[in-house]
């Protein structure tokens, strides 16, 4: 009787199809991993994962420019929304996923954790990221955040015989749980202040008479803190360097790019849609956090000798830049944020691909000495790394320059010119550590002499082994080269990517 009274939500299966591809793919990959045969586990399972991500991209292209609510129950707004913003985040997550699978193909982590489980966790985490970016209901926001986070905790600890990997997973679990709990409290307070879980209902309540309600303001503050944990925004960034360094490099690459894209997709949806009428209350706090994050991230990176820790601190600074697009709550701001997230994908994947390659070739792991002399010994790796460093620093003729220019333009357009100045100052400080990596590659003697004696784990190589045959696998080099080329192409011809980002900006209906 009770079940008969429940009204089933209306589901647009075409709109949900990218999400189904990810979740269905995770089940297929998990089952395929249970089959006997080394070839199936080590070759077919990663291939099926790439097929799942590619199918998601294809279905996203099919649904492009067709905005609609998904899972619509009677009298509600719909739990999720498929629009160009959701699809842009889906594309960024899926392309990052393909890159991470290629970096993982012959890595140690999938072998230790079992291939089926490893790649299924990656696809499940991707599904959580898409849900977070598409959510327009407080319940679906939290479900997306948890579906994103829990697989990542496990993935960080997949090199189970390495102490740093286990420490990374445990640390991420504990700190991530604190962030999730804070975020949940924030959502609960927002519900308590507005009496609604739908973003449309929350916006209508705020526009009426509850904008200054202390319960609502507390909820906004706690929600901001929860998202800041996920996006590595200072002063909630302390976990980032340790977790980035300890996690397997392909997982770090996946986490660095895809998690940030999903967190900022969710932040745009929450702050620029549900809380838009409380903009005057949260924008100054968010702008202050952005400025602190830029300075803390760039200063913290200056003294790092580990490339993964350097990129972790860099990621903190980049989160500050990205916040500028959220602060202004305008179409230009959304366009700038989405464009920078897209180029951030290429910059970070190129850098992490080179780190993964050198971890397999030298005994230095992710230490900066691993890239010494790379310009003469491995130019195919040196050029993508150089372009990634210059682009992250915001040098002209790279995609990072266009990205920072659009963010500064958005900040000035929204009345936060001082934040644009902070972005410029942060970029100048960042030259101190990005150019250090470039100098190591092109101005220091090669580390090739060390290659023939010990492998990445420090164990002696077999007598007579040819170091050439131990060089990075072709797929890792391919990821580095393609991402390096994308940095250059979108730095010279940014209009195709800018047009896609503009469509994402229009999706929120901001002026």
DAWOFEN-V405888 format. One record per residue. N is the residue number from 1. SS is DSSP state (~ for helix, > for strand, _ for the rest). Layout:
BEGIN
N:SS  N:SS
END
This chain:
BEGIN
1:_  2:~  3:~  4:~  5:~  6:_  7:_  8:_  9:_  10:>  11:_  12:_  13:~  14:~  15:~  16:~  17:~  18:~  19:~  20:~  21:~  22:~  23:~  24:~  25:~  26:~  27:~  28:~  29:~  30:~  31:~  32:~  33:_  34:_  35:_  36:_  37:_  38:~  39:~  40:~  41:~  42:~  43:~  44:~  45:~  46:~  47:~  48:~  49:~  50:~  51:~  52:~  53:~  54:~  55:~  56:~  57:~  58:~  59:~  60:~  61:~  62:~  63:~  64:_  65:_  66:_  67:_  68:>  69:>  70:>  71:_  72:>  73:_  74:_  75:_  76:_  77:_  78:_  79:_  80:>  81:>  82:>  83:_  84:~  85:~  86:~  87:~  88:~  89:~  90:~  91:~  92:~  93:~  94:~  95:~  96:~  97:~  98:~  99:~  100:~  101:~  102:~  103:~  104:~  105:_  106:_  107:_  108:~  109:~  110:~  111:~  112:~  113:~  114:_  115:~  116:~  117:~  118:~  119:~  120:~  121:~  122:~  123:~  124:~  125:~  126:~  127:~  128:~  129:~  130:~  131:~  132:~  133:~  134:~  135:>  136:_  137:>  138:~  139:~  140:~  141:~  142:~  143:~  144:~  145:~  146:~  147:~  148:~  149:~  150:~  151:~  152:~  153:~  154:~  155:~  156:~  157:_  158:_  159:_  160:_  161:_  162:_  163:~  164:~  165:~  166:~  167:~  168:~  169:~  170:~  171:~  172:~  173:~  174:~  175:~  176:~  177:~  178:~  179:~  180:~  181:~  182:~  183:~  184:~  185:~  186:~  187:~  188:~  189:~  190:~  191:~  192:~  193:~  194:~  195:_  196:_  197:_  198:>  199:~  200:~  201:~  202:~  203:~  204:~  205:~  206:~  207:~  208:~  209:~  210:~  211:_  212:_  213:_  214:~  215:~  216:~  217:~  218:~  219:~  220:~  221:~  222:~  223:~  224:~  225:~  226:~  227:~  228:~  229:~  230:~  231:~  232:_  233:_  234:_  235:_  236:_  237:_  238:_  239:~  240:~  241:~  242:~  243:~  244:~  245:~  246:~  247:_  248:_  249:~  250:~  251:~  252:~  253:~  254:~  255:~  256:~  257:~  258:~  259:~  260:~  261:~  262:~  263:~  264:~  265:~  266:~  267:~  268:~  269:~  270:~  271:~  272:~  273:~  274:~  275:_  276:~  277:~  278:~  279:~  280:~  281:~  282:~  283:~  284:~  285:~  286:~  287:~  288:~  289:~  290:~  291:~  292:~  293:~  294:~  295:~  296:~  297:~  298:~  299:~  300:~  301:~  302:_  303:_  304:_  305:_  306:>  307:~  308:~  309:~  310:~  311:~  312:~  313:~  314:~  315:~  316:~  317:~  318:~  319:~  320:~  321:~  322:~  323:~  324:~  325:~  326:~  327:~  328:_  329:_  330:_  331:~  332:~  333:~  334:~  335:~  336:~  337:~  338:~  339:~  340:~  341:~  342:~  343:~  344:~  345:~  346:~  347:~  348:~  349:~  350:~  351:~  352:~  353:~  354:~  355:~  356:~  357:~  358:~  359:~  360:~  361:~  362:_  363:_  364:_  365:_  366:_  367:>  368:~  369:~  370:~  371:~  372:_  373:_  374:~  375:~  376:~  377:~  378:_  379:~  380:~  381:~  382:~  383:~  384:~  385:~  386:~  387:~  388:~  389:~  390:~  391:~  392:~  393:~  394:_  395:_  396:_  397:_  398:_  399:~  400:~  401:~  402:~  403:~  404:~  405:~  406:~  407:~  408:~  409:~  410:~  411:~  412:~  413:~  414:_  415:_  416:_  417:~  418:~  419:~  420:~  421:~  422:~  423:~  424:~  425:~  426:~  427:~  428:~  429:~  430:~  431:~  432:~  433:~  434:~  435:~  436:~  437:~  438:~  439:~  440:~  441:~  442:~  443:~  444:_  445:_  446:_  447:_  448:~  449:~  450:~  451:~  452:_  453:_  454:>  455:_  456:_  457:_  458:_  459:_  460:>  461:_  462:_  463:_  464:_  465:_  466:_  467:~  468:~  469:~  470:~  471:_  472:_  473:_  474:~  475:~  476:~  477:~  478:~  479:~  480:~  481:~  482:~  483:~  484:~  485:~  486:~  487:~  488:~  489:~  490:~  491:~  492:~  493:_  494:_  495:~  496:~  497:~  498:~  499:~  500:~  501:~  502:~  503:~  504:~  505:~  506:~  507:~  508:_  509:_  510:_  511:_
END
